[in-house]
Amino acid sequence: MSSDLLSIGRSGAKAARIALDVTAQNIANASTDGYVRRSASLAELASTGYHGTVRDVSLSGVRVSQIVRNADAFRQAEVRRTGSDSARADAEVQGLGNIEAALEQSNLYPSITDFESTLQKLHEDPTDTSLRASVLEAARAMTGTFQIAAQQLDAVGNGLQFTANQGVTEVNRLSAELARTNLRLSRAADASSDQTTLLDQRDQLLQQISGYGDIATTFATDGSVEVRLGGSGGSLLVTGGTANPLSATTASNGTMSFAVGTSTLALSGGSLAGQSLALTKLAQIHDDLDQLAKDIVTTVNTANTAGIDLDGNPGVALLSGNSAASIAIASTATSGRKIATAPVPTASATPVAGSRDTTNLDNLRSALLANDPAGRMDGILFDISATVAGRTTTRGALKTISDSAKTALSAQSGVDLDTEAVNLVRYQQAFQASGRVMQVATTLFDTLLNIR
């Protein structure tokens, strides 16, 4: 009997010590990212025999059946999904905000209105060379701001592409690490502490990958995971111990596309999707700006070459280029005197230098009014600002949903220090009680030995 008491007490002390170790591990990792709270699962230890028949059961103590991860697979999947949506929105808003800032800081809209204002002033005295010089300088400032805007938009695009390529590199690193974790999980003993650590690592890697793109997962019985990038219908990124490489391609207009191996990929979540969306919007804004610059060049040159300049010569092209980056003052526009404010005389008339006739200047102003470059530029600015405002609202909503999912998961799998403190006292008392059982068993054994 005393030997049975000793083994029962020993098993209880051993189980309590392991539970204390697990509790201490939880406390030590309370602030560790990706750590899932663990608990020791206890089971009754029974053996046959004792006295009577062999069918009788002798209770022989307790054992630790396994170390349990308090992880909720559904809530983990929700954290990945909502986090992916939030990361997409955040990356898109950041990119769109940079586009908006690039346009506003270029002061393009004021430069267009200034150019139109100098043409209006020139109408008051078309022979005034200072007013003519002001028109040419205003045109030079306008073309300069177009170039600045184009350069700043290009810089935004380069930044987005660089960040996206960094994301692709990071996804490939994480997927390779996940493949190695899969291999280790396939070799780990079921419910061992090593497997528990690997499962934490697996879940952390999945969450990190989901920050770059939306993923779908399929878990095997050994804990390894198959990952598809781009949702359930996407391409296999990780299967078993194999990680397929993610790649990015930049088109001529600056937009980016992605592929896993040779399979093209459509991302709907993650920062890569957000950066791709921002680049698509950037390409549209760039095209709108290029078309505006091209139309201004065409409108101004068409009107100016249809008239007579201050010296009585046929008008020349004032502007050159066909895009925001290439628009400039034409080499033929050597001075303000080249502005053709007067109309071409009839066949029987001779061109007159210093004409105060502003018919051709009025035609230029009318053509600009019909083309409405200032209004179109204002529309471009409103387009990007309205897009930023809308996406910012969406980002706020998605972040709230993501934060709620994280809070729910933390309540399930996070470490509560108050609970762990209670467990410390609980298992300490269990350890002490089991020690007392062994002490009683020893006393009984000594008593039996001392009987004469």
Buried (B, 14 or more C-beta within 10 A) or exposed (E): EBEBBBBBBBBBBBBBBBBBBBBBBBBEBEEEEBBBBBBBBBEEBEEEEBEEEEEEEEEBBBBBBBBBBEBBEEBBBBBBBBBBBBBBBBBBBBBBBBBBBBBBEBBBBBBBBBBBEBBEEBBEEBBBEEBBBBBBBBBBBBBBBBBBBBBBBBEBBEBBBEBBBEBBEBBBBBBBBBBBBBBBBBEBEEBEBEBBBBBBBBBBBBBBBBBBBBBBBEEEEEBBBBBBBBBEEBBBBBBEBEBBEBBBEBEEEBBBBBBBEEEEBBBBBBBBBBBBBBBBBBBBBBEBBBBBBBBBBBBBBBBBBBBBBBEBEEBBBBBBBBBBBBBBBBEBBEEBBBBBBBBBBEEEEEBEEEBEBBBBBBBBBEBBEEBBBBEBBBEBBEBBBEBBEEBBEBBEEBBEBBEEBBEBBBEBBBBBEEEBEEBBEBBBEBBEEBBEBBEBBBEBBEEEEEEE
